[in-house]
């Protein structure tokens, strides 16, 4: 394997490059993200947290489903709309409590498949779809889902807490398969029991409440290292990651593996003394976790392999989001 | 004015007829709206309510902005995305705490205008836009916003509580103007101070906490009487409404007035002894309220005018949503 070409491939991966467009939106909205004074976290986390008193926060996140997925497999798109949102709340150490959806349809058959997928997802994750809005006469098909959760204010997992010397962990369910039409969709939940899948969500809350990690983020479109870079940007630090320590299902090549969107996968940072507890807690629920590197002060993400050390992301030159200013 | 033609016009109004498409969606999702056992209300309310304990509920609602509004006036579409969502929470007697948006764009100029409108709306209503999701490469422009609020479990305003003999009230801010491009958009907030606009939201919470009404709903796309019919369907009852008692700005014809989407407007039901308190509380904040009729057992909405009494909606034959089964 050639480290240079792997790095080039990740840097130019659509899941990474698409994130840059957020910068303009967040710049325009930064004036109003905390207009009421009750928003706890800045942009850049899996969900936002609103302080409602009594050590309780309400978490809110939203995800739009990619048009290509809607067209290729609407049932799976519906199912994934639940999965990705539930994982956003899990990654905050929260309990998902409800979702709403906005569905635009120009084709009733596709809409029905999407809704059946949503129903399956709600049952699998035990999170209700409580309402939404329908555009019955649109000239495209799209699905947006928002989720709400609750968490303890003093036991939130955020993307902002990584500090120099922390270990970097990648936690991922290796028991899965690539989607027939989307090789980068690493399905680890559809064939599993609702109980195990729900336990994978709950264990993140346990880890949060035991204060075992300093930061954490759900692995999403930018892949394992793109997601880690987003966490590093939020935490204003860098990391050195040893490629071969990243847990991987060996049926999948490194190039694909680093870009997959897993059914259950997180990048975490922790103090060394808590690493073993995190690993053993997650292992109970089919999530394989390993220390893959360490947080450094320099705001760069380096990847090492076979005695080489290469720069993957540099927050000055090629950030994934570029929120820092 | 001809009552028959007015009735015909409302029955065939797009804002009313479009709502029927919801039926298929709600039928498919009804299995999962309460999968966790914590959802308090059935489909059909302005927002859903999730019990989080301690007499607190989290309210969640979602609204998509109509494509035609996005194209004609993207700034106003952004502003309205805040307004309609905030009103959904007000109509539940709740406090809006945060919004998220999902924006799909094929045109950066339009997106910027939308975002500027959102910023203005957030400042006006003092509700933060805390995050969202961006589809930077879509081939259409669309904006969906979800809102979260909190309310007291034992002081919720719902659409389900109207009972026979209750008075029907229409509460609406008459100090406004029709949008230049959308005559049915009755703007009552843009020119008002943030304080007054926010007080209009808060007074609904006060009315809820004083238990002054039995049911309430935010006047939205189906207009004043279409919205009332939705409330009647949720409450499984009917009403007789006297047209000329509905508060109206006389610059606007009855036909348009009954279809407008107001900046601040609600249909409410209350016991007779509480009617005066409701009217005087709302009057303080520029909302004109009047008793326009009474709840009846027969699941029909009748409209009277000039000694005529005509049937507008019949839940058996031409409901607006048709949730009852």
Interface residues (C-beta under 8 A of the other chain):
Chain A: X18 X21 X22 X24 X25 X28 X29 X31 X32 X33 X34 X35 X36 X38 X39 X43 X45 X47 X48 X50 X52 X54 X56 X58 X60 X61 X62 X63 X64 X66 X67 X97 X98 X99 X100 X101 X102 X103 X104 X108 X111 X112 X115 X116 X118 X119 X122 X123 X126 X127 X128 X129 X130 X131 X132 X133 X134 X135 X136 X137 X138 X139 X140 X142 X144 X146 X148 X150
Chain B: X18 X21 X22 X24 X25 X28 X29 X31 X32 X33 X34 X35 X36 X38 X39 X43 X45 X47 X48 X50 X52 X54 X56 X58 X60 X61 X62 X63 X64 X66 X67 X97 X98 X99 X100 X101 X102 X103 X104 X108 X111 X112 X115 X116 X118 X119 X122 X123 X126 X127 X128 X129 X130 X131 X132 X133 X134 X135 X136 X137 X138 X139 X140 X142 X144 X146 X148 X150
